[in-house]
Amino acid sequence: MGVYIQFNTNSIVGNIRGKTKKFVRRLLHHNLVHFMATDAHNMSNRSPVINKSKEYIIKKYGKSYLDRLIIHNPKKVLNNEYI
């Protein structure tokens, strides 16, 4: 039992400031995040910053952590497997 945590890419490298960015980075640091997603609605307002977020995750936590967030964990959910 438990919960899965997803963060939006703008939360770590976008224009969001303050407590949200700090909180998400702390969750990442403690390996408590399961998915990375976007909150993009269009390219002019709330556009995705996927590449910047991927670069940040690789730099701070390594490629294997990024792969869990965007490949392995989503695949497990689709296959009805526990993460």
C-alpha positions as CSV (number, residue, x, y, z in Angstrom):
1,M,0.0,0.0,0.0
2,G,1.1,3.6,-0.5
3,V,1.0,6.3,-3.0
4,Y,2.9,7.2,-6.2
5,I,4.2,10.7,-6.7
6,Q,4.4,12.5,-10.0
7,F,5.9,16.0,-10.5
8,N,5.4,18.4,-13.4
9,T,8.6,19.3,-15.3
10,N,8.0,23.0,-14.6
11,S,8.2,22.3,-10.9
12,I,12.0,21.8,-11.0
13,V,13.3,23.9,-13.9
14,G,10.4,26.1,-15.0
15,N,9.2,29.5,-13.8
16,I,7.8,28.2,-10.6
17,R,9.5,29.7,-7.6
18,G,9.6,29.2,-3.9
19,K,8.3,26.3,-1.8
20,T,7.0,24.2,-4.7
21,K,10.4,23.9,-6.4
22,K,12.2,23.3,-3.1
23,F,9.7,20.7,-2.1
24,V,9.9,18.7,-5.4
25,R,13.7,18.8,-5.3
26,R,13.6,17.5,-1.8
27,L,11.3,14.6,-2.8
28,L,13.7,13.8,-5.7
29,H,16.7,13.9,-3.4
30,H,15.0,11.4,-1.1
31,N,14.0,9.1,-4.0
32,L,10.3,9.6,-3.3
33,V,9.2,10.5,-6.9
34,H,7.8,7.9,-9.3
35,F,6.9,9.8,-12.4
36,M,7.8,12.9,-14.4
37,A,5.2,14.6,-16.5
38,T,4.2,17.9,-18.0
39,D,1.4,20.3,-17.3
40,A,1.6,21.7,-20.8
41,H,-1.5,23.1,-22.3
42,N,0.0,24.7,-25.4
43,M,3.4,26.1,-26.6
44,S,2.8,29.7,-25.6
45,N,1.2,29.3,-22.2
46,R,2.6,26.7,-19.8
47,S,4.7,25.0,-22.5
48,P,6.7,21.9,-21.5
49,V,10.3,22.1,-20.4
50,I,11.0,18.4,-20.7
51,N,14.6,18.6,-22.0
52,K,15.7,21.0,-19.2
53,S,14.1,18.7,-16.6
54,K,15.7,15.6,-18.1
55,E,19.1,17.3,-18.0
56,Y,18.6,18.4,-14.4
57,I,17.7,14.9,-13.3
58,I,20.6,13.3,-15.1
59,K,23.0,15.9,-13.7
60,K,21.8,15.7,-10.1
61,Y,20.7,12.0,-9.8
62,G,21.9,10.1,-12.8
63,K,20.4,8.6,-16.0
64,S,19.1,5.5,-14.2
65,Y,16.8,7.7,-12.0
66,L,15.5,9.5,-15.1
67,D,14.8,6.2,-16.8
68,R,12.8,5.0,-13.8
69,L,10.7,8.2,-13.9
70,I,9.9,8.3,-17.6
71,I,10.3,4.7,-18.8
72,H,10.4,1.9,-16.2
73,N,7.8,3.1,-13.7
74,P,5.2,4.1,-16.3
75,K,5.6,0.8,-18.0
76,K,5.1,-1.0,-14.6
77,V,1.8,0.8,-14.1
78,L,0.6,-0.1,-17.6
79,N,1.4,-3.7,-16.8
80,N,-0.4,-3.5,-13.5
81,E,2.9,-4.1,-11.6
82,Y,4.0,-2.7,-8.2
83,I,6.7,-0.1,-8.3
